Amino acid sequence: MNKSVILKNKVILYLSFLVTFFIFIYLVYFLIYGQRGLLQYYYLSKQNQQYSQKLIEFKSENNYLSDRIKRLQPNTLDLDFLDEQVRKKLGLIDKNEIVIILDE
């Protein structure tokens, strides 16, 4: 009877170590591969950097376009910028200018 109690204690100890080991493996797996794991953290960090870079680019483009809009507003009209835009879009020239066209 004493041997059976010792054997029973060893089996219980073995099973408890086995269960603890599997719980540990489960937790390590989800620490690395889980929805909030390390790989997901690095993926989201990289994505955050990319979006931050895009945000900087969009803000720069927005500032450029806002500046162009502000220059063409009637109350803050920039005549040099207006002249430049008319020349680009409509192809107009001033009376005192000479146009030279080079054929390639």
N, C-alpha and C positions, 0 to 999 in steps of 0.2 A: 504494500500500500504506500509506503514511503517513496518507492521508485515511481509509482504512478503520479504522485503529487509533484515530484521533481520534473517528470516528463511533461506533465500538464503545465507547469510553470515555464518550462523551456519553450513549449509550443506557443503559449501566450506571449512570452517575451519575443519570440521570433516573429509572430504575426504583428505584434505592435511595432517592431522595427520595420517590418515590411510595409505596413500601412503608413508609417511616418515617412519612409523613403518615397513612396508613391505620392504622398501629399507634397513633399518637398519638390519632387520632379514636376508635379502639376503647377506649383507656385512659380518655380523657375521658368517653366515654359511660358506661362502667361505674363511673367515679368518681362520676358524678351519679345514674345510674339503676340501678346494680347492687344486688345483694342486701345489700351493706354500703356502699352509696353515701350521698351526702349527703341525698337525699330520704328514704331509709329511716331514716337517723339522726334527722332531724327528726320523722318519723312516730313512731318509737319513743320519742323524748324527750317528745313530746306525750302519748303513751299512758302513759308512766311517770308524768307529772304527774297524769293522770286517775286512775290506779290509786293513787297516793299520797294523793290527795284522798279517794278511796273508803275507803282504809285508815284514814285519820284519822276519817272518819265512823263506820266500823264499830267502831273502838276506843272512840269516845265512846259509842256505843250499848251496846257490851259492858260498859263501866264502869258505865253507868246500870243495866243489868239485873243485873249482879253486885252492885251496891249494894242493889238491891231484894231480891235473893235473900238476901244477908247479913243484912238487917234482919228477915227472917222466919224465920231459923234459930232453933231452940229455945234454943241456948246464948247467942245475942246478940239476943234478941227486942226490938224497938223497939215499945213499947206504943202510942205515938201513931200510928205508921205502920200498925200492925195495926188500930187503931180506924178510921183513915181508909179502909183497904181494905174493912173490914166494912161501913162505911156506903155505900161506892160499890157494892160487889158485891151485898150483900144488902138494902140499903135500910133498915137498922135505925136506930133512934134511941134516945137515952138517956131515962130515966124523966122527967127534969126538963126536957126540951126540948119545944117546941111547934112543930108543923109547919104551915106556912101554904102552901096550894096556890092559885096564881093561875091562873084560866082566861084564856086569851087571846082 
